[in-house]
Amino acid sequence: MVILGIDPGLRVTGFGAVKVRGLSLEALSAGVIRTGEGRELGRRLEELGRGLDQVIEESRPEVVVVESLYSHYRHPRTAILMGHARGVIIFTAAGRGLPVINYPATRIKKSLTGNGRASKLQVQRAIAGLLKMPTPPEPADVADALAVALCHANVIRHQVPAGARGKAV
């Protein structure tokens, strides 16, 4: 299974495609989609959609996983702008017939480090270990996207197959 993790952003959106085969994990691709700063919102969202469509075409994921929207009450504008980016991401993936799954940041961090409040460096080191990378992934947008994909990989790897469940008596 190929999982495409997305760290949504209006200026920079991180992506990371991870292949899951049994217990093995492999990073297939990772990078960022940058939108032209200073351009009007509609144009930037269009660029994000086109960039993501290209990433989907190249990585051929079976599922897209996005970090859930989090907003601090002191920064509502940031949440609104992030919501626009998330909307384009979800629309683009759904338009390709792909399921879209969301996880909150604390669940992603806990899945990788055992601590929902882990630092960025702890998460980056966990990613490097799981994907057998010589150095932690950078920039942070790429690391966050890979973390989202790896969180979902952990979830699906720990699900009990339907045939292996006990039957109710």
SESE-958043 format. One record per residue (C-alpha): residue number from 1; residue in three letters; chain; x, y, z. Coordinates in steps of 0.02 Angstrom, whole numbers, always signed. Each point is the difference from the previous one (the first is absolute). Layout:
! residues N
<pt><resi>NUM</resi><resn>ALA</resn><chain>A</chain><X>X</X><Y>Y</Y><Z>Z</Z></pt>
...
***
This chain:
! residues 169
<pt><resi>1</resi><resn>MET</resn><chain>A</chain><X>+0</X><Y>+0</Y><Z>+0</Z></pt>
<pt><resi>2</resi><resn>VAL</resn><chain>A</chain><X>+60</X><Y>+175</Y><Z>-40</Z></pt>
<pt><resi>3</resi><resn>ILE</resn><chain>A</chain><X>-50</X><Y>+136</Y><Z>+123</Z></pt>
<pt><resi>4</resi><resn>LEU</resn><chain>A</chain><X>+17</X><Y>+184</Y><Z>-45</Z></pt>
<pt><resi>5</resi><resn>GLY</resn><chain>A</chain><X>+20</X><Y>+109</Y><Z>+155</Z></pt>
<pt><resi>6</resi><resn>ILE</resn><chain>A</chain><X>-35</X><Y>+186</Y><Z>-15</Z></pt>
<pt><resi>7</resi><resn>ASP</resn><chain>A</chain><X>+51</X><Y>+142</Y><Z>+116</Z></pt>
<pt><resi>8</resi><resn>PRO</resn><chain>A</chain><X>-118</X><Y>+137</Y><Z>-61</Z></pt>
<pt><resi>9</resi><resn>GLY</resn><chain>A</chain><X>+57</X><Y>+179</Y><Z>-19</Z></pt>
<pt><resi>10</resi><resn>LEU</resn><chain>A</chain><X>-44</X><Y>+147</Y><Z>-108</Z></pt>
<pt><resi>11</resi><resn>ARG</resn><chain>A</chain><X>+179</X><Y>+54</Y><Z>-38</Z></pt>
<pt><resi>12</resi><resn>VAL</resn><chain>A</chain><X>+83</X><Y>-171</Y><Z>+18</Z></pt>
<pt><resi>13</resi><resn>THR</resn><chain>A</chain><X>-87</X><Y>-169</Y><Z>+0</Z></pt>
<pt><resi>14</resi><resn>GLY</resn><chain>A</chain><X>+105</X><Y>-151</Y><Z>+44</Z></pt>
<pt><resi>15</resi><resn>PHE</resn><chain>A</chain><X>-30</X><Y>-172</Y><Z>-75</Z></pt>
<pt><resi>16</resi><resn>GLY</resn><chain>A</chain><X>+73</X><Y>-171</Y><Z>+31</Z></pt>
<pt><resi>17</resi><resn>ALA</resn><chain>A</chain><X>-44</X><Y>-164</Y><Z>-85</Z></pt>
<pt><resi>18</resi><resn>VAL</resn><chain>A</chain><X>+36</X><Y>-158</Y><Z>+100</Z></pt>
<pt><resi>19</resi><resn>LYS</resn><chain>A</chain><X>-18</X><Y>-179</Y><Z>-60</Z></pt>
<pt><resi>20</resi><resn>VAL</resn><chain>A</chain><X>-58</X><Y>-128</Y><Z>+128</Z></pt>
<pt><resi>21</resi><resn>ARG</resn><chain>A</chain><X>+36</X><Y>-182</Y><Z>-36</Z></pt>
<pt><resi>22</resi><resn>GLY</resn><chain>A</chain><X>-33</X><Y>-111</Y><Z>+150</Z></pt>
<pt><resi>23</resi><resn>LEU</resn><chain>A</chain><X>+112</X><Y>+68</Y><Z>+137</Z></pt>
<pt><resi>24</resi><resn>SER</resn><chain>A</chain><X>+117</X><Y>+91</Y><Z>-118</Z></pt>
<pt><resi>25</resi><resn>LEU</resn><chain>A</chain><X>-12</X><Y>+186</Y><Z>-35</Z></pt>
<pt><resi>26</resi><resn>GLU</resn><chain>A</chain><X>+79</X><Y>+93</Y><Z>-145</Z></pt>
<pt><resi>27</resi><resn>ALA</resn><chain>A</chain><X>+1</X><Y>+185</Y><Z>-41</Z></pt>
<pt><resi>28</resi><resn>LEU</resn><chain>A</chain><X>-42</X><Y>+17</Y><Z>-184</Z></pt>
<pt><resi>29</resi><resn>SER</resn><chain>A</chain><X>+3</X><Y>+189</Y><Z>-18</Z></pt>
<pt><resi>30</resi><resn>ALA</resn><chain>A</chain><X>-10</X><Y>+156</Y><Z>+104</Z></pt>
<pt><resi>31</resi><resn>GLY</resn><chain>A</chain><X>+5</X><Y>+185</Y><Z>-31</Z></pt>
<pt><resi>32</resi><resn>VAL</resn><chain>A</chain><X>-96</X><Y>+162</Y><Z>+6</Z></pt>
<pt><resi>33</resi><resn>ILE</resn><chain>A</chain><X>-125</X><Y>+91</Y><Z>-108</Z></pt>
<pt><resi>34</resi><resn>ARG</resn><chain>A</chain><X>+31</X><Y>+187</Y><Z>+6</Z></pt>
<pt><resi>35</resi><resn>THR</resn><chain>A</chain><X>-128</X><Y>+129</Y><Z>-52</Z></pt>
<pt><resi>36</resi><resn>GLY</resn><chain>A</chain><X>+46</X><Y>+172</Y><Z>-63</Z></pt>
<pt><resi>37</resi><resn>GLU</resn><chain>A</chain><X>+4</X><Y>+116</Y><Z>+148</Z></pt>
<pt><resi>38</resi><resn>GLY</resn><chain>A</chain><X>-80</X><Y>+168</Y><Z>-33</Z></pt>
<pt><resi>39</resi><resn>ARG</resn><chain>A</chain><X>-125</X><Y>-72</Y><Z>-122</Z></pt>
<pt><resi>40</resi><resn>GLU</resn><chain>A</chain><X>-185</X><Y>+6</Y><Z>+34</Z></pt>
<pt><resi>41</resi><resn>LEU</resn><chain>A</chain><X>-75</X><Y>-142</Y><Z>+100</Z></pt>
<pt><resi>42</resi><resn>GLY</resn><chain>A</chain><X>-94</X><Y>-83</Y><Z>-144</Z></pt>
<pt><resi>43</resi><resn>ARG</resn><chain>A</chain><X>+159</X><Y>-12</Y><Z>-106</Z></pt>
<pt><resi>44</resi><resn>ARG</resn><chain>A</chain><X>+99</X><Y>-74</Y><Z>+144</Z></pt>
<pt><resi>45</resi><resn>LEU</resn><chain>A</chain><X>-134</X><Y>-131</Y><Z>+34</Z></pt>
<pt><resi>46</resi><resn>GLU</resn><chain>A</chain><X>-2</X><Y>-43</Y><Z>-185</Z></pt>
<pt><resi>47</resi><resn>GLU</resn><chain>A</chain><X>+189</X><Y>-25</Y><Z>+4</Z></pt>
<pt><resi>48</resi><resn>LEU</resn><chain>A</chain><X>-17</X><Y>-111</Y><Z>+153</Z></pt>
<pt><resi>49</resi><resn>GLY</resn><chain>A</chain><X>-132</X><Y>-106</Y><Z>-86</Z></pt>
<pt><resi>50</resi><resn>ARG</resn><chain>A</chain><X>+103</X><Y>-20</Y><Z>-159</Z></pt>
<pt><resi>51</resi><resn>GLY</resn><chain>A</chain><X>+156</X><Y>-42</Y><Z>+100</Z></pt>
<pt><resi>52</resi><resn>LEU</resn><chain>A</chain><X>-90</X><Y>-130</Y><Z>+103</Z></pt>
<pt><resi>53</resi><resn>ASP</resn><chain>A</chain><X>-79</X><Y>-75</Y><Z>-154</Z></pt>
<pt><resi>54</resi><resn>GLN</resn><chain>A</chain><X>+175</X><Y>-24</Y><Z>-72</Z></pt>
<pt><resi>55</resi><resn>VAL</resn><chain>A</chain><X>+61</X><Y>-79</Y><Z>+162</Z></pt>
<pt><resi>56</resi><resn>ILE</resn><chain>A</chain><X>-148</X><Y>-120</Y><Z>-2</Z></pt>
<pt><resi>57</resi><resn>GLU</resn><chain>A</chain><X>+34</X><Y>-44</Y><Z>-181</Z></pt>
<pt><resi>58</resi><resn>GLU</resn><chain>A</chain><X>+182</X><Y>-40</Y><Z>+37</Z></pt>
<pt><resi>59</resi><resn>SER</resn><chain>A</chain><X>-21</X><Y>-92</Y><Z>+166</Z></pt>
<pt><resi>60</resi><resn>ARG</resn><chain>A</chain><X>-161</X><Y>-95</Y><Z>-39</Z></pt>
<pt><resi>61</resi><resn>PRO</resn><chain>A</chain><X>-61</X><Y>-10</Y><Z>+182</Z></pt>
<pt><resi>62</resi><resn>GLU</resn><chain>A</chain><X>-144</X><Y>-107</Y><Z>+59</Z></pt>
<pt><resi>63</resi><resn>VAL</resn><chain>A</chain><X>-43</X><Y>+122</Y><Z>+139</Z></pt>
<pt><resi>64</resi><resn>VAL</resn><chain>A</chain><X>+38</X><Y>+181</Y><Z>+43</Z></pt>
<pt><resi>65</resi><resn>VAL</resn><chain>A</chain><X>+26</X><Y>+46</Y><Z>+182</Z></pt>
<pt><resi>66</resi><resn>VAL</resn><chain>A</chain><X>-5</X><Y>+179</Y><Z>+62</Z></pt>
<pt><resi>67</resi><resn>GLU</resn><chain>A</chain><X>+41</X><Y>+78</Y><Z>+167</Z></pt>
<pt><resi>68</resi><resn>SER</resn><chain>A</chain><X>-161</X><Y>+64</Y><Z>+80</Z></pt>
<pt><resi>69</resi><resn>LEU</resn><chain>A</chain><X>-28</X><Y>+186</Y><Z>+16</Z></pt>
<pt><resi>70</resi><resn>TYR</resn><chain>A</chain><X>+59</X><Y>+73</Y><Z>+163</Z></pt>
<pt><resi>71</resi><resn>SER</resn><chain>A</chain><X>-24</X><Y>+180</Y><Z>+47</Z></pt>
<pt><resi>72</resi><resn>HIS</resn><chain>A</chain><X>+48</X><Y>+103</Y><Z>+148</Z></pt>
<pt><resi>73</resi><resn>TYR</resn><chain>A</chain><X>-136</X><Y>+123</Y><Z>+46</Z></pt>
<pt><resi>74</resi><resn>ARG</resn><chain>A</chain><X>+125</X><Y>+143</Y><Z>-15</Z></pt>
<pt><resi>75</resi><resn>HIS</resn><chain>A</chain><X>+30</X><Y>-38</Y><Z>-185</Z></pt>
<pt><resi>76</resi><resn>PRO</resn><chain>A</chain><X>-169</X><Y>-29</Y><Z>-84</Z></pt>
<pt><resi>77</resi><resn>ARG</resn><chain>A</chain><X>+61</X><Y>+71</Y><Z>-167</Z></pt>
<pt><resi>78</resi><resn>THR</resn><chain>A</chain><X>+133</X><Y>-137</Y><Z>-10</Z></pt>
<pt><resi>79</resi><resn>ALA</resn><chain>A</chain><X>-133</X><Y>-133</Y><Z>+26</Z></pt>
<pt><resi>80</resi><resn>ILE</resn><chain>A</chain><X>-111</X><Y>+74</Y><Z>-134</Z></pt>
<pt><resi>81</resi><resn>LEU</resn><chain>A</chain><X>+142</X><Y>+5</Y><Z>-127</Z></pt>
<pt><resi>82</resi><resn>MET</resn><chain>A</chain><X>+53</X><Y>-176</Y><Z>+47</Z></pt>
<pt><resi>83</resi><resn>GLY</resn><chain>A</chain><X>-180</X><Y>-55</Y><Z>-24</Z></pt>
<pt><resi>84</resi><resn>HIS</resn><chain>A</chain><X>+6</X><Y>+64</Y><Z>-179</Z></pt>
<pt><resi>85</resi><resn>ALA</resn><chain>A</chain><X>+157</X><Y>-102</Y><Z>-35</Z></pt>
<pt><resi>86</resi><resn>ARG</resn><chain>A</chain><X>-73</X><Y>-155</Y><Z>+82</Z></pt>
<pt><resi>87</resi><resn>GLY</resn><chain>A</chain><X>-157</X><Y>+21</Y><Z>-104</Z></pt>
<pt><resi>88</resi><resn>VAL</resn><chain>A</chain><X>+100</X><Y>+0</Y><Z>-161</Z></pt>
<pt><resi>89</resi><resn>ILE</resn><chain>A</chain><X>+99</X><Y>-152</Y><Z>+58</Z></pt>
<pt><resi>90</resi><resn>ILE</resn><chain>A</chain><X>-156</X><Y>-98</Y><Z>+44</Z></pt>
<pt><resi>91</resi><resn>PHE</resn><chain>A</chain><X>-88</X><Y>+54</Y><Z>-161</Z></pt>
<pt><resi>92</resi><resn>THR</resn><chain>A</chain><X>+148</X><Y>-50</Y><Z>-108</Z></pt>
<pt><resi>93</resi><resn>ALA</resn><chain>A</chain><X>+20</X><Y>-170</Y><Z>+82</Z></pt>
<pt><resi>94</resi><resn>ALA</resn><chain>A</chain><X>-187</X><Y>-36</Y><Z>-2</Z></pt>
<pt><resi>95</resi><resn>GLY</resn><chain>A</chain><X>-6</X><Y>+52</Y><Z>-183</Z></pt>
<pt><resi>96</resi><resn>ARG</resn><chain>A</chain><X>+125</X><Y>-140</Y><Z>-33</Z></pt>
<pt><resi>97</resi><resn>GLY</resn><chain>A</chain><X>-112</X><Y>-123</Y><Z>+93</Z></pt>
<pt><resi>98</resi><resn>LEU</resn><chain>A</chain><X>+119</X><Y>-13</Y><Z>+147</Z></pt>
<pt><resi>99</resi><resn>PRO</resn><chain>A</chain><X>-58</X><Y>-17</Y><Z>+180</Z></pt>
<pt><resi>100</resi><resn>VAL</resn><chain>A</chain><X>+60</X><Y>+141</Y><Z>+113</Z></pt>
<pt><resi>101</resi><resn>ILE</resn><chain>A</chain><X>+39</X><Y>-34</Y><Z>+183</Z></pt>
<pt><resi>102</resi><resn>ASN</resn><chain>A</chain><X>+39</X><Y>+130</Y><Z>+134</Z></pt>
<pt><resi>103</resi><resn>TYR</resn><chain>A</chain><X>+101</X><Y>-17</Y><Z>+160</Z></pt>
<pt><resi>104</resi><resn>PRO</resn><chain>A</chain><X>+32</X><Y>+132</Y><Z>+133</Z></pt>
<pt><resi>105</resi><resn>ALA</resn><chain>A</chain><X>+181</X><Y>+50</Y><Z>+31</Z></pt>
<pt><resi>106</resi><resn>THR</resn><chain>A</chain><X>+1</X><Y>-76</Y><Z>+174</Z></pt>
<pt><resi>107</resi><resn>ARG</resn><chain>A</chain><X>-51</X><Y>-171</Y><Z>-68</Z></pt>
<pt><resi>108</resi><resn>ILE</resn><chain>A</chain><X>+132</X><Y>+10</Y><Z>-136</Z></pt>
<pt><resi>109</resi><resn>LYS</resn><chain>A</chain><X>+137</X><Y>+41</Y><Z>+126</Z></pt>
<pt><resi>110</resi><resn>LYS</resn><chain>A</chain><X>-58</X><Y>-134</Y><Z>+122</Z></pt>
<pt><resi>111</resi><resn>SER</resn><chain>A</chain><X>-5</X><Y>-130</Y><Z>-140</Z></pt>
<pt><resi>112</resi><resn>LEU</resn><chain>A</chain><X>+182</X><Y>+32</Y><Z>-42</Z></pt>
<pt><resi>113</resi><resn>THR</resn><chain>A</chain><X>+79</X><Y>+43</Y><Z>+167</Z></pt>
<pt><resi>114</resi><resn>GLY</resn><chain>A</chain><X>-121</X><Y>-58</Y><Z>+135</Z></pt>
<pt><resi>115</resi><resn>ASN</resn><chain>A</chain><X>-22</X><Y>+181</Y><Z>+53</Z></pt>
<pt><resi>116</resi><resn>GLY</resn><chain>A</chain><X>-138</X><Y>+110</Y><Z>-71</Z></pt>
<pt><resi>117</resi><resn>ARG</resn><chain>A</chain><X>+98</X><Y>+156</Y><Z>+46</Z></pt>
<pt><resi>118</resi><resn>ALA</resn><chain>A</chain><X>+166</X><Y>-55</Y><Z>-76</Z></pt>
<pt><resi>119</resi><resn>SER</resn><chain>A</chain><X>+114</X><Y>+133</Y><Z>-72</Z></pt>
<pt><resi>120</resi><resn>LYS</resn><chain>A</chain><X>+29</X><Y>+20</Y><Z>-187</Z></pt>
<pt><resi>121</resi><resn>LEU</resn><chain>A</chain><X>+175</X><Y>-72</Y><Z>+22</Z></pt>
<pt><resi>122</resi><resn>GLN</resn><chain>A</chain><X>-66</X><Y>-155</Y><Z>+89</Z></pt>
<pt><resi>123</resi><resn>VAL</resn><chain>A</chain><X>-125</X><Y>-29</Y><Z>-141</Z></pt>
<pt><resi>124</resi><resn>GLN</resn><chain>A</chain><X>+134</X><Y>+27</Y><Z>-133</Z></pt>
<pt><resi>125</resi><resn>ARG</resn><chain>A</chain><X>+115</X><Y>-126</Y><Z>+85</Z></pt>
<pt><resi>126</resi><resn>ALA</resn><chain>A</chain><X>-141</X><Y>-127</Y><Z>+12</Z></pt>
<pt><resi>127</resi><resn>ILE</resn><chain>A</chain><X>-36</X><Y>+22</Y><Z>-186</Z></pt>
<pt><resi>128</resi><resn>ALA</resn><chain>A</chain><X>+184</X><Y>-22</Y><Z>-44</Z></pt>
<pt><resi>129</resi><resn>GLY</resn><chain>A</chain><X>+6</X><Y>-160</Y><Z>+102</Z></pt>
<pt><resi>130</resi><resn>LEU</resn><chain>A</chain><X>-159</X><Y>-74</Y><Z>-72</Z></pt>
<pt><resi>131</resi><resn>LEU</resn><chain>A</chain><X>+48</X><Y>+40</Y><Z>-179</Z></pt>
<pt><resi>132</resi><resn>LYS</resn><chain>A</chain><X>+185</X><Y>-41</Y><Z>+24</Z></pt>
<pt><resi>133</resi><resn>MET</resn><chain>A</chain><X>+54</X><Y>+174</Y><Z>-52</Z></pt>
<pt><resi>134</resi><resn>PRO</resn><chain>A</chain><X>+179</X><Y>+55</Y><Z>+36</Z></pt>
<pt><resi>135</resi><resn>THR</resn><chain>A</chain><X>-61</X><Y>+170</Y><Z>+64</Z></pt>
<pt><resi>136</resi><resn>PRO</resn><chain>A</chain><X>-168</X><Y>+67</Y><Z>+60</Z></pt>
<pt><resi>137</resi><resn>PRO</resn><chain>A</chain><X>-110</X><Y>+65</Y><Z>-142</Z></pt>
<pt><resi>138</resi><resn>GLU</resn><chain>A</chain><X>-2</X><Y>+187</Y><Z>-35</Z></pt>
<pt><resi>139</resi><resn>PRO</resn><chain>A</chain><X>-79</X><Y>+124</Y><Z>-19</Z></pt>
<pt><resi>140</resi><resn>ALA</resn><chain>A</chain><X>-130</X><Y>-15</Y><Z>+138</Z></pt>
<pt><resi>141</resi><resn>ASP</resn><chain>A</chain><X>-142</X><Y>-5</Y><Z>-128</Z></pt>
<pt><resi>142</resi><resn>VAL</resn><chain>A</chain><X>+71</X><Y>-160</Y><Z>-76</Z></pt>
<pt><resi>143</resi><resn>ALA</resn><chain>A</chain><X>+30</X><Y>-78</Y><Z>+172</Z></pt>
<pt><resi>144</resi><resn>ASP</resn><chain>A</chain><X>-178</X><Y>+40</Y><Z>+52</Z></pt>
<pt><resi>145</resi><resn>ALA</resn><chain>A</chain><X>-71</X><Y>-76</Y><Z>-160</Z></pt>
<pt><resi>146</resi><resn>LEU</resn><chain>A</chain><X>+101</X><Y>-160</Y><Z>+22</Z></pt>
<pt><resi>147</resi><resn>ALA</resn><chain>A</chain><X>-57</X><Y>-6</Y><Z>+182</Z></pt>
<pt><resi>148</resi><resn>VAL</resn><chain>A</chain><X>-182</X><Y>+8</Y><Z>-56</Z></pt>
<pt><resi>149</resi><resn>ALA</resn><chain>A</chain><X>+28</X><Y>-144</Y><Z>-123</Z></pt>
<pt><resi>150</resi><resn>LEU</resn><chain>A</chain><X>+93</X><Y>-104</Y><Z>+130</Z></pt>
<pt><resi>151</resi><resn>CYS</resn><chain>A</chain><X>-138</X><Y>+28</Y><Z>+128</Z></pt>
<pt><resi>152</resi><resn>HIS</resn><chain>A</chain><X>-126</X><Y>-75</Y><Z>-121</Z></pt>
<pt><resi>153</resi><resn>ALA</resn><chain>A</chain><X>+121</X><Y>-142</Y><Z>-40</Z></pt>
<pt><resi>154</resi><resn>ASN</resn><chain>A</chain><X>+5</X><Y>-39</Y><Z>+187</Z></pt>
<pt><resi>155</resi><resn>VAL</resn><chain>A</chain><X>-189</X><Y>+3</Y><Z>+10</Z></pt>
<pt><resi>156</resi><resn>ILE</resn><chain>A</chain><X>-27</X><Y>-119</Y><Z>-146</Z></pt>
<pt><resi>157</resi><resn>ARG</resn><chain>A</chain><X>+141</X><Y>-117</Y><Z>+54</Z></pt>
<pt><resi>158</resi><resn>HIS</resn><chain>A</chain><X>-80</X><Y>-19</Y><Z>+172</Z></pt>
<pt><resi>159</resi><resn>GLN</resn><chain>A</chain><X>-177</X><Y>-33</Y><Z>-61</Z></pt>
<pt><resi>160</resi><resn>VAL</resn><chain>A</chain><X>-62</X><Y>-176</Y><Z>+23</Z></pt>
<pt><resi>161</resi><resn>PRO</resn><chain>A</chain><X>-49</X><Y>-79</Y><Z>-167</Z></pt>
<pt><resi>162</resi><resn>ALA</resn><chain>A</chain><X>-185</X><Y>-41</Y><Z>-14</Z></pt>
<pt><resi>163</resi><resn>GLY</resn><chain>A</chain><X>+32</X><Y>-188</Y><Z>-14</Z></pt>
<pt><resi>164</resi><resn>ALA</resn><chain>A</chain><X>+110</X><Y>-1</Y><Z>+156</Z></pt>
<pt><resi>165</resi><resn>ARG</resn><chain>A</chain><X>-130</X><Y>+76</Y><Z>+116</Z></pt>
<pt><resi>166</resi><resn>GLY</resn><chain>A</chain><X>-86</X><Y>-112</Y><Z>+123</Z></pt>
<pt><resi>167</resi><resn>LYS</resn><chain>A</chain><X>-183</X><Y>-34</Y><Z>-33</Z></pt>
<pt><resi>168</resi><resn>ALA</resn><chain>A</chain><X>-134</X><Y>+49</Y><Z>+124</Z></pt>
<pt><resi>169</resi><resn>VAL</resn><chain>A</chain><X>-84</X><Y>-147</Y><Z>+83</Z></pt>
***
